[in-house]
Each structure stands twice: as C-alpha cells, then as structure tokens.
Amino acid sequence: MKSLVLIFAVIGIVLFAENTHAEPYKSFLKKAIELDKDGFFEDAIDYWEKSRIGSPANIKLFSGLKISGTYSKLGNLNRALEVSRALTKSHPQQYESWFTYANASGALKNYTQAISAFKMSIELKPKEGLGKVGLAFALFGDEKPDLAIEHLKDAMKVFKANKNISWYRDCRLAIRQIKDFARFPPQFSHLWLATNLKRIQDTFENSVLDFESLLKSP
C-alpha cells in the first residue's frame, strides 16, 4: 500500500513539474499577443523572447518570426535581419524562416541576398505563391525587370490554381507597373518596391502567425 501511495506521489510530482514547465511560455505568449494588439511593440518583444524559452519548436519559430517582424515595424531593420538570419540557422528547413530573412534583406535593399533567400523559400514550398512574388520584387530591385515579370507570371499560375483572385490581379497589375517604370529613372520605383515588400510581409504574418490557435492547442 505504501509503495502504491509513493508511486502516485511521484506521478503527481512529475505532472506538477511538467505543468510548471509548460505553463510559463503560454502565459508569456498571451501577454505578448495582448501587448502587440495594443501597440506596445517594444514591450511585446520581451515577452515574445520569453515565450521561446522551454516552448515547442513551432512556438520558438513563430515567436522568432514575430520578433523579426516587430523590429522591422519599429524601423530597426538591421536587428530584424539579425533575428531572421538566426532563424535560418535554427530552422533551416522551414519556409517561414527563409521568407522572413528574404523580406528583411529586401527591406535593407540587399536584393542579391533577398533573391537567394526567396529562392530557398520557394525550394522548400514551391506551391506557395507569395515567395514567388517576393522573388519577383527582389529581382526588380536588383534591376532585372524581365526576370521579375517572369516570376510574377509564375506566381499568377499558383494563385489561379489556388483561386486567390486578389493576389492574381495584383500580380497582373504589378507586371503592368513594372513595364511602365521602364520609361523612368530607377528612383521612381523605390517607394513602390518598399511598399510591396512590406505588403507581402504583412500578408505572410497575418496568414501564418496564428497565435490564437496555438494558445488553444494542448
């Protein structure tokens, strides 16, 4: 009887230890989400960082992606790049790591690096159109408009197959705009390019980083 009681006591201690280990990252994640929604981005970064400690691999990755995106939002583009580069080292087989690194590179106008990273993201997830759009914009930034148009057309095929009418039309419009820019000096397109790179990053974050669902998971 004593041994049975001892076994149950040990099980209780183990379960308690597991719960106390698992609980902190979820509470930190919840706090980060709240601060982010309220616009306290710098404070949120501290909690995104804390949520990565002792958490599952997907939380570590997604919180890291959010940290990079938040630094970008705050205008600290170099730090955003550092964080996203680190994610490609810790999660090298994840499309999301390379996509974020590519976009951070593009924001700093390092288009050669962005092109390489977008290509890696496409290799990992070839049926995702957003990576192809990002690659097209990076190629345009690298003064390769013809290649940019080629990849936008490739992205249109993906969006058409996925019935994503909005992005299909946006790609078609981007092709027309790229052709129009040929008549003007390169600086005329700089704001257009920065806006579009930001848009694909925002689209990515809104569609991929579903933290509310992660919080509901056991």
N, C-alpha and C positions, 0 to 999 in steps of 0.2 A: 504493500500500500504506500509506504514511504517513497519507494522508488518511482511509483506512478505519479505521486504528487510532485516529486522532483522533476520528472520529465515534463509535466505540464508547466512547472515554474520556468524551466529552461526555455520551453516553446514561447511562453509569454514574454520572457526577456528578449528573445530573438525577434519576435514580432514587434515589440516596442522599439528595439534598436532599428529595425527596418523602417518603421513609420517615422521615427525621428530623423532618420537619414533622408527619407524621400520627401518629407513634408516641406523642409525649408525651400527647396528650389521652386516648388509650386507657389508658395507664398510670395517669393521674390518675383516670380514671373507675373503673378497677378498684380503686384504693386507696380511693376514696370509698365504693364499694359495700361493701368489707370493713369500713371504719370504721363505716358506718351499721348493718350487721348486728350488729356488736359493741357497739352503743350509744354509740359516741363521736361523737355528733351534731355537736358544735361543731367538732371536728377535721375531720369529714366535709365540712362546709360549705366549708372552704378548698379541698378537692380537687374538690368539685362546681364551684366557681368556676374553678379551673384547667382543668377538663375542657372548659369553654366556649371556651377560647382556641384558635383555629385548628381548631375542630371543625366537622363538618357542621351544617346548620340544625336537624335533628331532635335532635342531641345538645345544642346550645345551648338549645333549648326545653325538653327533658326535664330537663336538669340544673337549669335555672332553676326549673322546677316543683318539683323536689325540694328546692331551696334554700328556696323559699317554704314548702313543707310542713314542712321541718325547723325553720324559725324558729317556725312555729305550734306544733309539737310541744314546742319549748323554752319556749313561753309568750311569745315576743316577737311578739305579734300585729301590732303596728304595722310591724315590719320585714317580716313575711310579706306584709302588704298592699302595702308599697312595691315589693317584688320582683315580686309578681303583677301590680301595675299596670304596671310597666315591661314585662312580658311582653306585655300587651295592646297596647303601643305597638310593640314589636319584632316581634310575631307576631299582628297584628290579625285575620287570617283563620283563626286556629287556635281551634277549640272549646275545647281544653285550657287555653289562656291565660285565656279568659273564665270558664270554670268555676272555675278556681283563684282568680281575682280575686273572683268572686261569693262563694265559700265563705269567703275571707279577710275579706271585708266583713261577711258574716253573723256570723262569729266575734266581730267588734267591735260587733255589734248595729246596724250601719249597714244596715238592711234595705232602705231605698229604693235604695241603691247596689247591694246584692246582687240585688234584683229586676231592675234594669236589666241587670246583667251576666249573670244567669241567662237572661234573655230573649235576649240576644245569643248565648249559647252554644247555645240552642235553635234560633235562626235559622240558625246555622252547621251544626248537626247535629240536625235535627228528629226523627230516628228513634232518638235516644238518650234512654232513659227517665230516667236519673239526673239530667240537667239539669232535667227537669220536676219531679222530686221536690224538688230543691234550690229551685226557684222556689216550690213549694208551701210549704215550710218558711219561706222568706223572707217570703212573704205572711202566713203565720200569725204570724211575729214582728212584722210590720207591722200586726197586729190586723185582718187580713182573713181570718177563718177560712172563710167561704163560698167565697171565691176559691181558698183553699188546697185545700179539698176538691175543687173543680172540676178543679184541675190534678193532684191525686193520682189522680183518676179517669181523666184523660187519660194519665197515666203508666202506669196499670194496663193500658190498652189496648195500649201499646207492649210492656210486659213479657209480656202474654199472647201477643201476636203472636210475640215472641222466645222464648217458652216459658221465661221466667225466673220460675219459680214462687215462689222465695224472696222476691224483691222485690215480686211481685204480692201476695202475702199480707201483706207488711209495709206496703204502701200501704193495703190494706184495714183493717189494724189501726190505722194512723195516722189514718185517717178516723174510726174509732170513738172513738179517744182525743181527737181534736180536738173532737168533739161533746160528749164528757164534760167537757172543760175549760171549756165554756161556763158551767158551774154554779159555777166557782171564780174567784177574782181572778187576773189575768194572771201574777203572780209564781209561781203554782203550776206553770206550764208552762215556766218558764225553763230549768231543768235538762234537761227532756225535749227541748227545742228544741236546746240546745247539744250534747247527746249525739247527736241525729240528724244535725245538720250535720257533726259530726266523723265520724260513721259514713259519710256519703256521700263525704266527702273521702278517708277510708281506703279505701273501696271503689274509688274512682277511681284512687288511686295504685297499688293492688295490681293493678288490671286494665290500666292504661295504661302505667305506667312499668316496662317490661320491659327493664331494663338488661342482663341476662344475654344476651338475644338480640341487643341492639345490639353487645355486645362480640364476638359471634361473626360479625357481619356484616363483609364485607371493607372 
